[in-house]
């Protein structure tokens, strides 16, 4: 059996680096019957940096996965991608 395929879309931001910040992510996959499952997660911080928020979005998204799967990750952060 093939591993489930999960698409993860992440973004993080911070005002005044360091300052108020937060991140969000959407995880999506299709069940065997074709039903699309979508989960949204997010978190905010009083004092943080932009890079921390971008990385936290990815890390927390991967940590939420319950079993081995194929991940397709989307991020607008050059820091994360590179």
Secondary structure, DSSP 8 states (H G I E B T S, - for coil): ---EEEEEEEEEEESSSSEEEEEEEEEEEE-TTS-EEEEEEEEEEEEE-HHHHHHHHHHHHHHT--S-EEEEEEES-HHHH-
